[in-house]
Amino acid sequence: MKHSVRVKIKHTEKEKTIIVDAGSEIANLPITREVTCPRCGYHEAYYYFMQTRSADEPMTRFFICRRCGYRWREYD
């Protein structure tokens, strides 16, 4: 006999919102030199990871160009 339990977790809007501020917090992010900004061609960017899809999918990498501030993402 197979049993399963389903529980729906409810989050407030504040818990669902993730903010990456362009202020002083960016200076604390790690830097990579292995990407190229699609806007200005610079080869340094801050980066961070976030789970944007289901848990069995890889995390999404977000980048912020150190020269122009352009933000983009890469999926695995």
HUSUL-V81631 format. One record per pair of residues at least 12 apart in sequence whose C-alpha atoms are under 8 Angstrom apart, sorted by the first residue. I is the first residue (numbers start at 1). J is the second residue. Records with the same first field share a line. If there is no record, write none. Layout:
I=J  J
This chain:
26=46
29=46  47  48
30=46  47  48
31=44  45  46  47
32=44  45  46  47
33=45
37=65  70
39=70
40=67  68
42=65  66  67
44=65  66  67
45=63  64  65  66
46=63  64  65  66
47=61  62  63  64
48=61  62  63
49=61  62
50=62
58=75  76
59=75  76
60=73  74  75  76
61=73  74  75
62=74
